[in-house]
Amino acid sequence: MAAALPVCYHGAISREECEELLGKKNKDGAYLIRDSETIQGAMCLCVYKKKVVYTYRILQTHTGQYTVTTVGGLEETFFKSLDDLIRHYKRRNQGLAIHLRHSVKRKTALLIQQRKSPERPQRVEPPPRAQEEEEHDYENAPESEYVEVLPE
C-alpha cells in the first residue's frame, strides 16, 4: 500500500494560488508541494523567502524515488518518500534558498487516486481547451531539459 501524501502537498494548484498561500503565511522558510503545471508527472517544491517564492522541480524515478533537480555540477540526492525529501531539506545548507521551516498544510482532504508507483497522485486531465489555443507538448519540447518517461 502506498504511503499517504504529506499534508503540505496541495495537488494541482496553480503557481498563482501557491504564491498566494505562501504570501498569506508570510514566514521565511514556509513551503508547500504542488503539481507542476508544465511537466506532467513532476511536482514543485515551493519555498518562501523575503517575499519571493523559489520553485524547485521534484521528479520521480522509474523506481519510485524522488529527487530535486539540481544546478549543473551538484550531485543528485534520491529519497524513498516525499517525507524523507522534506526531512532532508529542513536541514540548513542543503542547496535551497532557505531551509524548510513552516509547512503550509492543505485545508481539505485530497481525493486523488494513487498510481501503481508509490506516492504519485493520478493525474486528472483538465477539460478540453478552446480550439483557438495552441497545444503545447512540454515533455517533448527540444529546448526542455526535463524528459520523464513513465510506464502507463
Sequence and secondary structure as in RCSB ss.txt:
>XXXX:A:sequence
MAAALPVCYHGAISREECEELLGKKNKDGAYLIRDSETIQGAMCLCVYKKKVVYTYRILQTHTGQYTVTTVGGLE
ETFFKSLDDLIRHYKRRNQGLAIHLRHSVKRKTALLIQQRKSPERPQRVEPPPRAQEEEEHDYENAPESEYVEVL
PE
>XXXX:A:secstr
      TTB  S  HHHHHHHHHHH  TTEEEEEE SSSTT EEEEEEETTEEEEEEEEE TTS EEE   TTS 
   BSSHHHHHHHHTSSSSSSSS   EE   SS     B SSTT B         TTS    GGG TT S     
  
